Each structure stands twice: as C-alpha cells, then as structure tokens.
C-alpha cells in the first residue's frame, strides 16, 4: 500500500467510527428524552422504559430529530411546550455525548 492508500483507509476508519459514535449518542439522547417525558407523564419503571423505546423508534421515521420532537410534543401536549422539549433534547444529547466519551 502507498502512503496515500494508508491515509485514505485511516480516514475511512475514522469516519465510520465517528458516525457510529454519533448514532449511539443520538439514540442515547432519545432514550434520555423519553425517560424525562415518561416521568412527566407519571410513567415509571418498565412503563418508562417502554415509552423511551417508542421515542427511540420515532427517530427512524425521517432524517433528523424533528420526528422525535413531534412525537414527544404530541404526548406532552398541555404539559410542556415544544421549545422546552427541544431544549431538553439538546441537554440530553450533550449528556449522552459526555457519557460516551467517558466510556471510551
């Protein structure tokens, strides 16, 4: 292999790793958001975990996280507004990224 090939392979490996970390952080953030929303709906234990899974699944409907925000906003209508949900999602993402970095 040439130096260029080595650099290309290293770049591809780093890109794949970064995308995997990004996916894990997004999924973890959605779970944290789901657990927060479950608590606001007085769901605890297994019910909270089951609800958090529905939030995670909602993220697969379309690109980005607007599908998650829509789902949680609909579930929390009259309890919390969309701006608060978006702020909580950002907080959850930061926490998820920090947790993943500490695990590495």
N, C-alpha and C positions, 0 to 999 in steps of 0.2 A: 504494500500500500504506500501511496505517496503521502506526504505531509498534508496536502490538500484533502485527500480522502480521509485521513485521520481526523482532521479538523471538522470535516463535514459529518462524520459519524458521531463525533463528540457533540456537535451542535444538535443533531437529531436526537441523541440520547437526552440531552438537557431539555430540549423542547418537550419530549414525551414525559419526562419527569415533572416538569413544571405544569403541564396540562393535567397530569394525574393529581398533583397536589391541589391545583385549582378546583378540580372536580370534587375531591374529598372535602375541601373547605366549604364549597357551596352546599354539598349535601349535609355536612355537619351544621352549617349555619341554618339551613332549613329545618333541621331537627330541633335545634335550639329555639328557633322561632315558633315551631309547632308546640313545643313544650310550654313556652311562655303563653301562647294563645290558649292552650288547653287549661292552664292554670286560671286564666281569666274566665273560662267557661265552667269552672269548678269540676274539671276532669283531673283525676289523679291516678297514679299507678299505671295499671295496664291500659286503662282508658286513655290516659295522657299519651302513652307510648303509641297506641294505635292511631290516635289523632295525629301525632307527629309524623307517622308514616304516610298518612294521607297528604300532609303538606309536602313531604319529600317527593311523593309521586306526582304531585301537581306540577313540579318543576319540569317534568318531561313533556308537558303539553306543547310548549313553544320555547324558542330560544330566549335567553334572558330570565330574569326572575319576576317579571310582571305577572306571570300566571300564578306564582306563589302569593304575591301581594293581593291579587284579586280574590283568591280562594280564602285567605285569612281575613281580608276585609269583609267579605260576604259573611263569614262565620262570626265575626266580631261586630257586625253592624249594630250600632247603638251603644256599643261598649267603648270602642277605640276608633279614632279616625285613621284614614289611610296614611296621613303624614306620620303619625306615631308608629304605625306598623313599619313604614319604610325606615324610620329612624332606628327602630328596634332591630330590623333586618341588618342594617349596617353595623350595629353594635354586635350582633350575633356573628356576622362574618368576621369582624376583627377578632373576636374571641376565638372563633374556630381556627383562624389562621395562626393565632398565637399558640393555641393548643397543639396544632400540627407541628409548628416549629420546635416546641418544647419536647415533642415526642421523638424528633429526629436526632 
